[in-house]
Amino acid sequence: MATDFAVFLRRFLTAHLAGLRGCSPNTVASYRDTFKLLIVFFRDDRAIPPDKLTLDRIDTAAVTGFLNWLEASRHNSTSTRNQRLAAVASFYRWLQSQDPALLACCQNILAIPATRHTQPAVHHLTVEQTRRLLAAPDRSTRQGRRDATLLATLYDTAARVQELADLAVRDIRLQPPALAVLTGKGRKTRHVPLTKNTTALLDAYLTEHGLNKTGHDDHPLFFNQHGSKLNRGGIAWIISKYHAKTADPTLTNADISPHTLRHSKAMHLYEAGIPLPYIRDILGHVDLSTTEIYARASTEAKRRALEAAYTIVTDDPPEWNQDPGLLNWLATL
């Protein structure tokens, strides 16, 4: 017979997350992985097998012990610890409405604070570094043309890697205004404009592969030799391949991932003077505060602000002992 924890967890993952909230498979998998680890923690650290794990065993002390176990035994970062806590909290926030008798226990667990940690720096490429990476594929070959189009689309749309992998032919519009329709977290869609260069690459790519003809609307935009859509690992491998080929010494030791191009596009937009709300919409952020990391990280914007402030002060301030007004004020103290 299933325990109450097993029953509620199944309803949470299926009926609530996948059904009511319409979360993507990747999001559901992330929640699932958190609870897999929680079950492993109780089995290995508390000697409670999965078929004996009930809700009354999962209290504030147990959840705190689980979070500490993640850091100590699995060497998870503070950020990962907080992500696991957020998943557990989401479950107990939902559970409050399912069984009022559990209300007090749920609220105690929801009161567990996240661990504070230093905000990581935003790793991004300069405009010139980005230009060299995007120019690395050999466009005289069929594969090189595909890869050049993929890199340009990834950068131009600032897409998450899964969003790029999920693109179908129907999601690309080449007629003015050219745009890509991205489906992000929570299956929310957004329309991102495409520049002329990326539009030209996509037009040639679709024509070369015969994807601009009728009947191919649902075909993956970027696919492998078997016709299946490229997955996240395949896209990351393509980027690492051209990263290794670039002759730019400033890129040799850089850590470049698909998300690096997303960060780079956002930073370049900010430094070009694009308002943060527009960048938020392009990136698909829910909260503007998430987008503000680019404002905090932009050394170029800070340099321009300092230069602007410096030009205002045209004369050197007088030495303090040559300022009669200041001397008179000091004498009156």
C-alpha positions in Angstrom: 0.0 0.0 0.0 1.4 3.4 -1.0 2.3 5.8 1.8 0.6 9.2 2.1 3.9 10.9 0.9 4.0 8.7 -2.2 0.3 9.5 -3.0 0.7 13.2 -2.6 4.0 13.4 -4.4 2.5 11.6 -7.4 -0.4 14.0 -7.5 2.0 17.0 -7.2 4.2 15.9 -10.1 1.5 14.8 -12.4 -1.9 16.5 -11.8 -0.4 19.7 -10.4 2.9 20.4 -12.2 2.4 18.7 -15.5 -1.4 19.1 -15.6 -2.7 22.2 -13.9 0.5 24.4 -14.2 1.5 23.0 -17.5 5.2 22.8 -16.6 7.6 21.5 -19.2 9.1 18.0 -19.0 12.4 19.5 -18.0 10.8 21.4 -15.1 8.9 18.3 -13.9 12.2 16.3 -14.2 14.0 18.9 -12.0 11.3 18.6 -9.3 11.5 14.8 -9.6 15.2 14.8 -9.1 14.9 16.8 -5.9 12.6 14.2 -4.4 14.7 11.3 -5.6 17.6 12.8 -3.6 15.3 13.3 -0.6 14.3 9.7 -0.7 17.9 8.6 -1.1 18.8 10.8 1.9 16.2 9.1 4.1 17.3 5.7 2.9 21.0 6.2 3.4 21.2 8.7 6.2 18.1 7.9 8.3 17.7 4.2 7.4 14.1 4.7 6.3 13.3 2.8 3.1 11.1 4.4 0.4 8.1 2.2 1.2 8.2 3.4 4.8 8.7 7.1 4.2 5.6 9.0 5.4 4.8 12.7 5.7 5.1 12.7 9.5 8.8 11.8 9.1 9.5 14.8 7.0 9.7 17.8 9.4 11.8 20.9 9.6 14.8 19.1 11.1 14.7 16.4 8.4 14.6 18.9 5.6 17.4 20.9 7.1 19.4 17.7 7.5 18.7 16.9 3.8 20.0 20.3 2.7 23.1 19.9 4.8 23.6 16.4 3.4 23.5 17.8 -0.1 26.4 20.2 0.7 28.5 17.8 2.9 28.0 14.4 1.1 27.2 15.4 -2.5 29.3 18.6 -2.5 26.5 20.7 -3.9 26.9 24.4 -4.2 24.9 26.9 -2.2 22.9 27.7 -5.3 22.0 24.1 -5.9 21.1 23.7 -2.2 18.7 26.7 -2.6 17.2 25.2 -5.8 16.4 21.9 -3.9 14.9 23.9 -1.1 12.7 25.8 -3.5 11.4 22.5 -5.0 10.6 21.1 -1.6 8.9 24.4 -0.6 6.8 24.3 -3.8 5.5 20.9 -2.8 4.6 21.9 0.7 3.0 25.2 -0.5 0.7 23.0 -2.6 0.2 20.5 0.1 -1.3 23.1 2.4 -4.4 23.2 0.3 -4.7 19.5 0.1 -4.9 18.6 3.8 -5.6 21.3 6.3 -4.4 19.0 9.1 -0.9 19.4 7.7 -1.0 23.2 7.7 1.3 23.8 10.7 3.9 21.3 9.5 3.9 22.8 6.0 4.3 26.3 7.3 7.2 25.3 9.5 9.0 23.8 6.4 8.2 26.9 4.3 9.9 29.0 7.0 13.2 27.4 6.4 15.4 30.2 5.0 17.6 29.9 1.9 21.3 30.1 2.4 22.8 33.5 1.3 25.6 33.3 -1.2 27.7 35.6 -3.3 26.1 36.4 -6.7 28.2 34.8 -9.4 29.7 37.1 -12.0 28.0 37.2 -15.4 30.4 35.4 -17.8 30.1 37.0 -21.3 32.0 37.6 -24.4 33.0 40.9 -25.9 31.5 41.9 -29.2 34.7 41.1 -31.0 35.1 37.7 -29.3 31.5 36.9 -30.2 32.1 38.0 -33.8 35.1 35.7 -34.0 33.3 32.7 -32.5 30.4 33.1 -34.9 32.8 33.3 -37.9 34.6 30.1 -36.9 32.4 27.6 -38.9 33.6 26.8 -42.5 30.7 28.0 -44.6 32.0 26.2 -47.7 30.7 23.0 -46.2 27.1 21.9 -45.6 27.7 21.2 -41.9 29.6 24.5 -41.5 26.7 26.5 -42.9 24.3 24.7 -40.5 26.6 25.4 -37.6 27.0 29.1 -38.6 23.3 29.5 -38.8 22.8 27.8 -35.4 25.4 29.9 -33.6 24.0 33.1 -35.1 20.4 32.2 -34.2 21.4 31.2 -30.6 23.2 34.5 -30.1 20.7 36.7 -32.0 17.7 35.4 -30.1 19.5 35.1 -26.7 17.7 31.8 -26.4 18.2 29.2 -23.7 19.7 26.1 -25.2 16.5 24.1 -24.8 14.5 26.8 -26.4 16.9 26.6 -29.4 16.7 22.8 -29.5 12.9 23.0 -29.5 12.6 25.4 -32.5 10.6 24.0 -35.4 10.4 25.5 -38.9 7.1 27.1 -38.1 8.7 29.1 -35.4 10.8 31.2 -37.8 9.3 34.0 -39.8 11.5 35.5 -42.4 9.1 38.1 -43.8 9.5 41.6 -42.3 9.6 41.9 -39.4 11.6 38.7 -39.2 11.3 36.9 -35.8 11.6 33.7 -33.9 8.9 32.3 -31.6 10.6 30.8 -28.5 8.9 28.6 -26.0 10.4 29.1 -22.6 9.8 28.1 -19.0 6.2 27.3 -18.1 5.6 26.9 -21.9 5.4 30.6 -22.3 6.1 31.9 -25.8 7.8 35.1 -26.8 8.6 36.7 -30.1 12.2 37.8 -30.6 13.2 39.9 -33.6 16.0 38.7 -35.9 18.7 40.9 -37.4 19.2 41.0 -41.2 22.3 38.9 -41.1 20.7 36.1 -39.1 17.6 36.3 -41.3 19.7 35.9 -44.4 21.5 32.8 -42.9 18.2 31.2 -42.0 16.7 31.9 -45.4 19.7 30.2 -47.2 19.7 27.3 -44.6 16.0 26.6 -45.0 16.3 26.7 -48.8 19.3 24.4 -48.9 17.5 21.8 -46.8 14.2 22.1 -48.5 12.5 23.2 -45.3 10.9 26.3 -46.9 8.5 24.1 -48.8 5.0 23.2 -47.6 4.7 20.2 -45.2 7.8 20.9 -43.1 6.3 23.3 -40.5 6.8 20.8 -37.7 10.3 19.7 -38.7 13.1 20.5 -36.2 14.9 23.7 -37.3 18.3 22.2 -36.3 18.7 18.5 -36.6 21.4 15.8 -36.8 22.3 13.3 -39.5 19.3 11.1 -38.6 16.8 14.0 -38.9 16.2 14.2 -35.2 16.4 17.6 -33.5 19.7 18.4 -31.9 19.6 18.1 -28.1 21.2 20.3 -25.5 24.4 18.2 -25.4 24.8 18.3 -29.2 24.4 22.1 -29.3 27.0 22.4 -26.4 29.4 20.2 -28.4 29.1 22.3 -31.5 30.0 25.4 -29.5 32.9 23.8 -27.8 34.2 22.6 -31.2 34.3 26.1 -32.7 35.6 27.5 -29.4 38.6 25.2 -29.7 39.1 26.2 -33.4 39.2 30.0 -32.8 42.6 31.6 -33.1 41.6 34.3 -30.6 44.0 34.0 -27.6 41.5 35.8 -25.4 39.1 32.9 -26.0 41.6 30.1 -25.4 41.1 29.8 -21.7 37.5 31.1 -21.6 34.7 28.8 -20.4 32.1 29.1 -23.2 28.7 27.4 -23.0 25.4 28.0 -24.8 24.3 30.2 -21.9 27.5 32.3 -22.4 26.0 33.5 -25.7 22.7 34.3 -24.0 24.6 36.4 -21.4 26.7 38.0 -24.1 23.7 39.1 -26.2 22.0 40.6 -23.1 25.1 42.4 -22.1 25.7 43.8 -25.6 22.1 45.0 -25.7 22.5 46.8 -22.4 25.7 48.4 -23.3 24.1 49.6 -26.6 21.6 51.5 -24.5 18.6 49.2 -24.9 16.3 49.7 -21.8 16.2 46.8 -19.3 12.4 46.1 -19.8 13.1 45.4 -23.5 16.0 43.1 -22.6 13.8 41.4 -20.0 11.1 40.6 -22.7 13.7 39.3 -25.1 15.2 37.0 -22.5 11.8 35.9 -21.2 12.5 36.9 -17.6 9.4 37.1 -15.4 10.9 39.7 -13.0 12.9 42.7 -14.1 15.2 42.2 -11.1 16.6 39.1 -12.8 17.6 41.2 -15.8 19.2 43.8 -13.6 22.3 41.5 -13.2 23.5 42.9 -16.5 23.3 46.4 -15.3 25.3 45.5 -12.2 27.9 43.6 -14.2 28.4 46.0 -17.0 31.9 47.5 -16.6 31.5 49.4 -19.9 28.4 51.1 -18.7 30.2 52.0 -15.4 33.1 53.4 -17.4 30.9 55.6 -19.5 29.1 56.9 -16.3 32.4 57.7 -14.7 33.7 59.5 -17.8 30.5 61.5 -17.9 30.8 62.4 -14.3 34.5 63.4 -14.7 33.7 65.9 -17.5 31.3 67.7 -15.2 34.1 68.6 -12.8 36.2 70.9 -15.0 38.2 72.7 -12.3 40.3 71.2 -9.6 38.8 71.9 -6.1 40.8 74.4 -4.0 43.1 73.2 -1.3 41.2 73.2 2.0 43.6 75.6 3.6 43.1 78.1 0.8 39.3 78.1 1.1 38.2 81.1 3.2 34.6 79.9 3.6 35.7 76.6 4.9 38.2 78.2 7.3 35.6 80.5 8.7 33.2 77.6 9.2 35.9 75.6 11.0 36.7 78.6 13.2 33.1 78.8 14.4 33.0 75.2 15.6 
